[in-house]
Every structure is written in structure tokens, then in C-alpha cells.
């Protein structure tokens, strides 16, 4: 797909979208405007509701998740966390460490606005501490997942340089938080969030849950500067489009919800000014997302494998053991796996697709410009999300099982 076209939409100085010389001043000014107030007000309303989980009908499907051995690298991750904690100042510990049951775990978001003040702001800490955070990420994620995280942060810096707002958009414009106490036997989590990036990682003995997991970029590749050659979402685009076009005309018609990404071509409420067609974004922890499109049980074995290969490229940030376990979950529910598509199916046409089952929700969405000034969705601005429906985002259902089944918790 054509990725270099973004250069036609770099705004002139008078049209650049930044409102202050620092992240704090920019956020303060932007939040005086109607649309951001509407966005954050809507998120507050949603986050004030108790967590339930994304569902397809409003009812949680029970007995989908279980405590098990997944060969997760918990010892290495915990050692990296302990190293990080040793170099925190008292004030940094106050910002970084929060109870595992804190409602702040749900207060992640993917705008550039520096609103949430919990966590370490990586641009404001010394390089040794930033490196300790990166070491924890590296131990937690697969090699490809770690590289994808770094690429997202670097493309954010590239965007900041393009629009001459490096104070607002840079490689370290992210908050890092630890919930609970790093442990080999008790649950805890870490979270990283900021512009176009949000990862929540629950660790429980030998298990991991890495959702919600949001990756995005505007633009999706860098062609000059220190990170020239950095690129994201090539597999997600190519494999998604290849799968859609490999379907028979009948199956393609079943998968196609709409040929248009335009807001006015969808039912009221289906398109959102910030999330566009994405349904599982920030604060959407309890959303009802009905199944749409084509079911995988109708597919031939080669087409099923194509769909599984597409799913795997979204789950590859997981280390090998948890990745294998998650893919096994997906395959165990393949009869309930759905794929739907909105937009064009020709090369260079923008599109949206969703992959959804009782244990997985994946979305890919081409967006219009935010800092670039393209008014229509384009292949060089992408948002993606991975969620675990039916109550196990943030590992919530595993936490419930752990507290129910652990003898030392039962005695309390």
C-alpha cells in the first residue's frame, strides 16, 4: 500500500495542531475545546461504570478462561521489575506503584494529551531509569513485540519532527505504571500508554494477559532521519487484504458490512469522531459488539489457516509460551470466529476489519489525519486494538479465579 503519500498532507505552520510549548500546556489548551471535552467526558462516564468486559450480546460467556501453565518468562520479568524499583526515588515510587485493584488500570488512552498524571512520564526521567523500563518491556514481550513497541515510539518522534512539535510528540511521551507488587507467585501488572500506544500486561505465576493492547501510527513509516526505514502494520494490512480477496464472491459479500468508511454511510453511533470505526478503544471495556460477517467454520482449511496467520501477527507481542496458549484458545473457538470488513478491497484503498470470537477481538482501522491534514482515511494512518472479551481484559477473569482458588486468599 502507498505509504509515502503522507507528505502531501504535512500541514503548513498556521495549520499545525499543537497549542502549547509543553505537554502540559498543550493538553490544558486543547481540553478547553468542545470536542476534547466531549471525548474525555464520555470516557469518564464509561469508566465510572464497574468493569464487566466486552461481549457480543451483553451477557458474559462463562468458563472460557482457566489458570494454567503457559511457560511465561515471569522470573526474568520480575527480576527486571525489581531492578527498576531499586532506582526509583520516593516520589517516583509514589507515581509508579499502585494497587492491583486500582481503577487507574482502566485509565489508559491513546491521544497525545498528557492528562493522566499517574505513572512515570518517560520524557521526564533520567536515561538509566528509561533503560530500566525498556529492559522490563524487553523481558516481557517477544522480540517482535518489543521491536513493534519501540517502532511505535520512534514513529511518534518522527511525527513530532514532521509537524515541528517535538515537545508534544516524541519518543518518550509515555507513562509507565506498575500495579501490585512484582512477584513470582502473586498477580501484578505493568502498563505503558501514550500517543498511539497502550499495553496492559498482567502477570500471574506462569500466565500472561496482554490486553488491552493498542498500537497505532501516523504516518506508518519513516523515510528520513535517524529512524528511516521504520515501518509498522505491513503484515496486518497485507494479510488482511489478501485474506479478504482470497474469499469467494459469496463469502466476500457475507464478510462485507459496507464498502464505505465515511461516517454518514453508517448507522447513527457506529462511527465516532475519535475512534472512527473502532469499537474497542479507550474506555470501551464494557461495550457490546455484536458478531458480524463471515464465520470461520464455513472456510476451507487453507482459508482458515490464512485467517489464523493474520490473527497470529496481532498476538506475536506475547512470548512463545503464552502465544501458543492463546492461539490454542483461538483455535478451540474457531467455530465462533467471525471476520467482517468495511471499505475497499483494492490496493491503496482504506479499510477496516474486525476479527472476533468469545476469546478474542481484533480491529484494524485506517484513519483520517489528526496531525496530518488528510480529511479522508488513508493507508498511512492506522489504529489497531487487541482485546480479550467476556471479562478477561486486564486478566480480570484470571484474577477472579486466582482469588477464588488460592487457599491463602480464601482464609482472609
SEVEXDREN-624782 format. One record per residue (C-alpha): x, z, y. Coordinates in steps of 0.25 Angstrom, whole numbers, plus 2048, in hexadecimal, padded with zeros to 3 digits. Example, Ala and Ser with C-alpha at 12.3 -4.5 7.8 and 13.67 -1.06 7.14 Angstrom:
u/w/v
831/81F/7EE
837/81D/7FC
//
This chain:
u/w/v
800/800/800
805/7FD/80E
80B/80A/814
813/805/81F
807/801/827
806/80F/82D
810/80A/838
805/802/83F
7FD/810/841
808/819/847
801/81E/854
807/81C/862
80B/829/869
7FE/82A/870
7F6/82A/863
7FE/833/85B
7F7/83E/855
7FE/84B/858
7FA/855/862
805/85F/864
814/861/863
814/86B/857
80B/86C/84B
804/878/851
801/871/85E
7FD/864/857
7F3/86C/84E
7EE/874/859
7EB/868/862
7E5/85F/856
7DC/86B/852
7D5/86A/85F
7CF/85D/85B
7C1/85B/855
7C5/854/848
7D0/85E/844
7C7/86A/847
7BC/863/83E
7C7/861/833
7CC/86F/833
7BF/876/836
7B9/86E/82A
7C5/873/821
7C3/881/825
7B4/881/821
7B9/87B/813
7C4/885/812
7BB/891/815
7B3/88E/808
7B8/894/7FB
7C1/88B/7F2
7B9/884/7E7
7C0/877/7E5
7BD/868/7E6
7B2/864/7DC
7AB/857/7D9
79D/85D/7D9
79E/86B/7E0
7A0/872/7D2
7AD/877/7CD
7B0/872/7BF
7B5/87E/7B7
7C1/87F/7AD
7C9/873/7B2
7D6/87B/7B4
7DE/885/7AC
7EA/88E/7AC
7F5/887/7A4
804/884/7A3
808/878/7AB
817/879/7AB
817/87B/7BA
825/87E/7C1
81F/88B/7C6
82D/893/7C5
834/889/7CD
829/888/7D7
829/898/7D8
838/899/7DA
837/88F/7E5
82C/897/7EC
834/8A4/7EA
840/89D/7F1
837/899/7FD
831/8A6/7FE
83F/8AD/7FF
842/8A5/80C
835/8A7/813
835/8B1/81F
82A/8BB/820
822/8B3/82A
824/8A6/821
81F/8AE/815
812/8B2/81C
80F/8A4/81F
813/89F/812
80D/8A9/808
7FE/8AA/806
7F6/8B0/7FB
7F2/8A6/7F0
7E3/8A8/7F2
7E5/8A5/801
7DB/89C/807
7E6/895/80E
7E9/88D/802
7DE/884/805
7E2/883/814
7EB/877/812
7E9/86A/819
7F0/85C/81B
7EF/85A/82A
7FB/85B/833
7F5/866/83B
7FD/873/83A
7F1/87D/839
7F3/885/82D
7FE/890/830
800/896/822
80C/891/81B
81A/88D/81F
81A/881/828
826/87A/823
82A/874/830
82C/882/836
835/888/82B
844/886/829
849/87B/81F
84D/885/814
83E/88A/813
839/87C/813
842/879/808
83D/885/800
82F/87F/802
833/872/7FD
83A/878/7F1
82D/87F/7ED
826/872/7EF
830/86A/7E6
82F/874/7DB
820/874/7DB
81E/865/7DB
823/859/7D3
82E/851/7D8
824/846/7DD
81B/851/7E3
826/857/7EB
82A/849/7F0
81C/846/7F4
81B/853/7FC
828/850/803
824/842/806
817/847/80C
81E/850/815
828/845/819
81D/83B/81C
817/845/825
824/846/82D
824/836/82D
816/836/833
81B/840/83D
826/837/841
81D/82B/842
814/831/84B
81E/839/853
818/847/84F
823/84D/846
81F/85B/84B
811/859/845
815/851/839
822/854/832
828/856/824
825/865/825
817/866/82B
812/86E/81F
80E/87C/81C
813/883/80F
80C/88F/809
80D/898/7FC
800/89E/7F7
802/8AA/7EE
810/8AF/7E9
819/8A5/7E1
818/8AA/7D3
81B/8A5/7C4
80E/8AC/7BF
804/8AD/7CB
7FE/8A2/7D3
803/89D/7E0
803/890/7E8
80A/889/7F3
805/87F/7FD
80A/875/807
802/86E/811
802/866/81E
800/857/822
7FD/84E/816
802/859/80C
7FB/865/805
7FF/86A/7F8
7FA/877/7F1
801/87C/7E5
7FC/887/7DC
806/88D/7D2
801/895/7C6
80A/898/7BB
80C/88B/7B5
802/883/7BD
801/87C/7CA
7F5/876/7D2
7FA/86D/7DD
7ED/86B/7E5
7E8/868/7EF
7F3/85E/7F1
7F3/855/7FD
7FD/84A/800
7FC/840/80C
804/837/815
802/82F/822
80A/826/820
80C/826/811
81B/821/813
827/821/81C
82E/815/81F
839/81A/829
840/827/82B
846/832/822
83B/831/818
83A/822/818
834/81D/80A
82C/82A/808
81E/826/803
812/82C/7FD
806/828/7F5
80B/81B/7F0
807/81F/7E1
7F9/825/7E6
7F6/818/7ED
7FB/80E/7E3
7F6/815/7D6
7E8/818/7DD
7E7/809/7E1
7EC/804/7D4
7E2/80C/7CC
7D6/808/7D5
7DA/7FA/7D4
7DC/7FB/7C5
7CD/7FF/7C3
7C3/7F4/7BE
7BA/7EF/7C9
7AF/7F8/7C3
7B8/805/7C3
7BD/802/7D1
7AF/801/7D6
7AC/80E/7D0
7B8/815/7D6
7B6/80F/7E4
7AE/818/7EC
7AF/810/7F9
7B8/805/7FE
7BA/80B/80C
7C2/817/811
7BA/817/81E
7B2/823/822
7A5/81C/825
7A5/815/818
7A3/823/810
798/82D/80F
798/838/81A
7A2/842/817
7AA/83A/80D
7B5/836/818
7BC/841/820
7C4/83F/82D
7D0/846/828
7CF/845/819
7C9/837/819
7C4/835/80A
7CC/840/804
7C3/84B/7FF
7CD/855/7FA
7D5/858/807
7D8/865/80E
7CD/870/80D
7C5/868/803
7C7/872/7F8
7B8/873/7F4
7B4/864/7F6
7AA/85D/7ED
7B0/850/7E9
7A6/848/7E0
7AD/83F/7D6
7AD/830/7DA
7B1/823/7D4
7B7/820/7C6
7B9/829/7BB
7C5/829/7B3
7BE/829/7A5
7BA/81B/7A8
7C8/816/7A9
7D1/80F/79F
7DD/817/79A
7E7/80F/7A3
7DE/811/7AF
7DD/820/7AC
7EC/820/7AC
7ED/819/7B9
7E4/824/7BF
7EC/82F/7B9
7F9/829/7BE
7F2/829/7CC
7EE/838/7CA
7FC/83C/7C6
802/837/7D3
7FA/841/7DA
7FD/84C/7D1
80C/84A/7D0
810/854/7DA
80D/85E/7CF
819/862/7C6
819/85B/7B8
812/867/7B0
807/869/7BA
806/859/7BC
804/857/7AD
7FA/862/7AC
7F2/85D/7B8
7F2/84F/7B2
7ED/854/7A5
7E1/85B/7AD
7DE/84D/7B3
7DE/846/7A6
7D5/851/7A0
7CB/84E/7AA
7CD/83F/7AB
7BE/83C/7A7
7BA/843/7B4
7C5/83C/7BC
7C0/833/7C8
7C6/829/7D1
7C0/824/7DD
7C5/81A/7E8
7C1/817/7F7
7C7/80C/7FF
7CF/7FF/7FC
7D5/7FB/7EF
7DF/7F0/7F5
7ED/7F3/7F8
7EF/7F9/806
7E0/7FD/807
7DE/80C/80A
7D6/814/7FF
7D2/822/7FA
7D1/826/7EB
7CE/833/7E4
7D1/838/7D6
7C8/843/7D2
7C5/84C/7C5
7C2/85A/7C2
7D1/85E/7C3
7D6/854/7CE
7D3/84E/7DB
7DC/844/7E2
7D9/83C/7EE
7E1/831/7F5
7DD/82C/803
7E2/822/80D
7E0/827/81B
7E0/822/829
7EA/827/833
7EC/835/839
7F9/834/840
7FA/825/83E
7EF/81D/845
7E8/815/83A
7D9/817/83B
7D7/812/82D
7DC/818/81F
7E9/811/81C
7F3/812/810
7FE/819/818
7F5/826/81A
7F2/82D/80D
7EC/83A/809
7EB/840/7FA
7E6/84C/7F4
7E6/852/7E6
7DC/85E/7E3
7D8/866/7D7
7C9/866/7D7
7C0/871/7D1
7C7/87D/7D7
7D6/87B/7D3
7DB/876/7E1
7E6/881/7E5
7E5/885/7D6
7D9/88D/7D9
7D3/88C/7CB
7E0/88F/7C4
7E1/89B/7CD
7D4/8A0/7C9
7D7/89E/7BA
7E4/8A6/7BC
7DE/8B2/7C3
7D3/8B2/7B8
7DC/8B1/7AC
7E9/8B9/7B1
7E8/8C7/7AB
7EF/8CD/7B7
7E5/8C7/7C1
7D9/8CC/7B8
7DE/8DA/7B9
7DD/8DA/7C8
//
